[in-house]
Amino acid sequence: MENILGLVALACGIIVGLGAIGASIGIALMGGKFLESSARQPELMNELQTKMFILAGLIDAAFLIGVAIALLFAFANPFAATFLSTIAR
């Protein structure tokens, strides 16, 4: 049982860590491209800024979905329930 809980904790850390790295890299690349495009065409800055904020929200939403899944595994662990039901037999 301790082995399952330890592996689930490790998996939760990996889910959150890789999600954070991916979201950080995605927002950094998007911000850099936004600055490049607004320097080339300053008249489109307002339209590009609106689109950039929408995309930043979508990138963060993907990360937060990963955090929610990690919290599900951490607190309502379906693997531990399955393991306990097999032991009870």
SULWOHU-V629825 format. One record per backbone hydrogen bond with DSSP energy under -1.0 kcal/mol. NH is the residue of the N-H (numbers start at 1). CO is the residue of the C=O. E is the energy in kcal/mol with one decimal. If there is no record, write none. Layout:
nh/co/e
NH/CO/E
NH/CO/E
This chain:
nh/co/e
5/1/-2.3
6/2/-2.4
7/3/-2.3
8/4/-2.3
9/5/-2.1
10/6/-2.1
11/7/-2.5
12/8/-2.4
13/9/-2.0
14/10/-2.1
15/11/-2.6
16/12/-2.4
17/13/-2.6
18/14/-2.7
19/15/-1.8
20/16/-2.3
21/17/-2.3
22/18/-2.6
23/19/-2.5
24/20/-2.3
25/21/-2.5
26/22/-2.5
27/23/-2.5
28/24/-2.3
29/25/-2.6
30/26/-2.2
31/27/-2.6
32/28/-2.3
33/29/-2.3
34/30/-2.2
35/31/-2.2
36/32/-2.2
37/33/-2.6
38/34/-2.5
39/35/-1.6
40/36/-1.6
41/37/-2.4
44/41/-1.7
45/42/-1.3
48/44/-2.5
49/45/-2.4
50/46/-1.8
51/47/-2.0
52/48/-2.4
53/49/-2.2
54/50/-1.8
55/51/-2.2
56/52/-2.3
57/53/-1.9
58/54/-1.8
59/55/-2.4
60/56/-2.4
61/57/-2.0
62/58/-1.8
63/59/-1.5
64/60/-2.5
65/61/-2.0
66/62/-1.5
67/63/-2.0
68/64/-2.3
69/65/-2.1
70/66/-2.2
71/67/-2.4
72/68/-2.1
73/69/-2.2
74/70/-2.0
75/71/-2.5
76/72/-2.2
81/77/-1.4
82/78/-1.8
83/79/-2.2
84/80/-2.7
85/81/-2.0
86/82/-1.6
87/83/-1.6
88/84/-1.9
